[in-house]
Amino acid sequence: MKIICYGDSNTYGYDGDAVFGGRFPPEARWPELLGRALGCEVVNRGLNGRRVPRFRRSAEADLALLKSTGDRALILVMLGTNDILAEAGAQDVAAHMRGFLTALVGAMPESAVLLCAPPPLTLPGEGFEQRFAELAEEYAAVAAELGVLFVDTAPWQIPTGGDGIHFSARGHRLFALKMGQTIRKMLQ
């Protein structure tokens, strides 16, 4: 089994506690930890600042990137944090995700897709917890509509670093553990 992790800076492994920014080493990032735990190949396609593709050109570029890894894989899609930070509403983010996933399923019909609602931010105020809860509800509906797999990662309570946005080293380990458990259950 091959797993492709398509996401933002939390998939990329950005270290929010590093003085000048930076990236956790491969052995500390959740996609790579997941691959070791499951004994399979994992391709990390995280990118700092990535939002759900909203325009045809950006969606086509991302689809080409995903297809470059092969036609058969489990594709974990975890986006939406940067959209919520940019004050986009959950319904709008989900509508963009619906469009992107429709194109993804069409472009890679041999692959399975797991849509992951990202864990909420731990920033104070701003109603982030509620906005992420709404996004998870919207994503669950999109997944059901399109027949793709879905997981809400909010109950996992992933710890972040001091910036309140990016997973801490402990957060990466916990996320990999929980994602591994989720995938094992889905495969049974």
C-alpha positions as a printed Julia matrix, in Angstrom:
188×3 Matrix{Float64}:
   0.0    0.0     0.0
   1.15   3.51   -0.81
  -0.15   6.52    1.1
  -0.02  10.09   -0.2
  -0.42  12.8     2.45
  -1.7   15.97    0.79
  -1.98  18.92    3.13
  -0.6   22.16    4.49
   2.23  23.04    6.87
   1.12  20.52    9.48
   1.58  17.77    6.9
   4.8   19.35    5.63
   6.15  19.29    9.17
   6.66  22.99    9.83
   8.17  23.6    13.27
   6.36  26.6    14.69
   8.73  26.75   17.67
  11.91  27.09   15.6
  13.41  30.56   15.93
  13.46  31.27   12.2
  10.89  28.68   11.2
  11.98  25.35    9.89
  10.91  21.81    9.39
  10.97  18.84   11.7
  13.32  16.09   10.49
  11.65  13.24    8.57
  11.77  10.92   11.57
   9.62  13.39   13.55
   6.91  14.25   10.97
   3.56  12.48   11.15
   3.45  11.24    7.51
   6.83   9.56    7.81
   5.97   8.2    11.29
   2.74   6.81    9.84
   4.64   5.03    7.06
   6.96   3.37    9.56
   4.07   2.33   11.8
   2.12   0.79    8.91
   5.17  -0.56    7.09
   4.3    1.13    3.83
   5.52   3.83    1.48
   4.31   7.33    2.36
   4.73  10.34    0.11
   4.58  13.66    1.95
   2.91  16.3    -0.24
   2.48  18.93    2.47
   3.08  22.57    1.58
   3.23  25.56    3.89
   0.28  27.9     3.41
  -1.68  25.57    1.12
  -5.41  26.17    1.01
  -8.13  24.09   -0.6
  -7.7   24.62   -4.37
 -10.3   27.1    -5.57
  -9.2   27.75   -9.11
  -8.96  25.32  -12.01
  -5.29  26.02  -12.67
  -4.18  25.42   -9.07
  -6.36  22.29   -8.83
  -4.86  20.94  -12.07
  -1.32  21.55  -10.81
  -2.06  19.76   -7.54
  -3.75  16.86   -9.33
  -0.67  16.49  -11.57
   1.52  16.47   -8.45
  -0.59  13.74   -6.87
  -0.73  11.66  -10.07
   3.06  11.84  -10.38
   3.33   9.41   -7.47
   1.34   6.7    -9.27
  -2.26   5.81   -9.98
  -3.0    3.6    -6.95
  -2.75   4.91   -3.42
  -4.62   5.92   -0.32
  -4.71   9.72   -0.52
  -5.1   11.52    2.8
  -6.41  15.04    2.18
  -6.18  17.42    5.14
  -6.74  21.05    4.26
  -8.87  23.88    5.58
  -6.82  25.37    8.4
  -5.39  28.18    6.28
  -8.81  28.83    4.77
 -10.35  29.23    8.24
  -7.43  31.46    9.31
  -8.18  33.63    6.26
 -11.73  33.96    7.61
 -13.4   31.77    5.01
 -16.68  30.22    6.11
 -16.98  26.46    6.58
 -19.59  26.16    3.81
 -17.36  27.96    1.31
 -14.32  25.85    2.23
 -16.4   22.67    1.9
 -17.71  23.77   -1.5
 -14.15  24.2    -2.76
 -13.21  20.83   -1.25
 -16.18  19.19   -3.0
 -14.94  20.54   -6.33
 -11.37  19.45   -5.71
 -12.3   15.96   -4.5
 -14.62  15.46   -7.45
 -11.7   16.23   -9.77
  -9.33  14.05   -7.7
 -11.63  11.01   -7.76
 -12.06  11.47  -11.51
  -8.32  11.81  -12.12
  -7.28   8.91   -9.88
 -10.14   6.39   -9.89
  -7.88   3.54   -8.72
  -7.05   5.41   -5.5
  -9.01   5.67   -2.25
  -9.45   9.1    -0.69
  -9.6    9.83    3.04
 -10.84  13.36    3.77
  -9.53  14.52    7.15
 -11.14  17.4     9.01
  -8.11  19.19   10.51
  -7.79  19.52   14.27
  -8.91  22.89   15.64
  -6.39  25.58   16.45
  -5.55  26.34   20.05
  -5.46  30.08   19.51
  -7.45  32.08   22.07
 -10.65  33.81   21.04
 -11.88  34.18   17.47
 -14.26  31.19   17.82
 -11.86  28.82   16.09
 -13.15  25.73   17.86
 -16.69  26.39   16.59
 -15.49  27.19   13.07
 -13.5   23.94   12.92
 -16.49  21.99   14.26
 -18.62  23.46   11.46
 -15.93  22.56    8.93
 -15.89  18.96   10.18
 -19.67  18.74    9.75
 -19.47  20.15    6.24
 -16.59  17.8     5.31
 -18.52  14.79    6.62
 -21.4   15.71    4.31
 -19.05  16.16    1.34
 -17.41  12.79    2.0
 -20.78  11.04    2.23
 -21.98  12.73   -0.96
 -18.86  11.74   -2.92
 -18.42   8.29   -1.37
 -14.95   8.97    0.05
 -13.69   8.05    3.5
 -13.83  10.63    6.31
 -12.28  11.21    9.72
 -12.7   14.12   12.13
  -9.38  14.61   13.9
 -10.71  17.08   16.51
 -11.27  14.39   19.19
  -7.59  13.45   18.94
  -6.65  16.7    20.74
  -3.39  17.2    18.89
  -0.94  19.4    20.83
   0.49  22.38   19.02
   3.66  24.35   19.59
   3.83  27.83   21.03
   2.26  29.42   17.95
  -1.0   27.52   18.54
  -1.2   26.51   14.87
   1.5   23.97   14.07
   1.76  20.5    15.59
   4.42  20.1    18.25
   6.8   17.13   18.05
   4.46  15.33   20.46
   1.54  16.36   18.23
   3.17  14.72   15.21
   3.68  11.47   17.14
   0.1   11.46   18.42
  -1.34  12.32   15.0
   0.61   9.47   13.37
  -0.57   7.04   16.06
  -4.24   8.05   15.72
  -4.12   8.09   11.92
  -2.51   4.64   11.92
  -5.3    3.31   14.15
  -7.9    4.87   11.87
  -6.41   3.38    8.72
  -6.08  -0.07   10.31
  -9.78   0.01   11.27
 -10.74   1.05    7.75
  -8.74  -1.81    6.25
 -10.42  -4.46    8.42
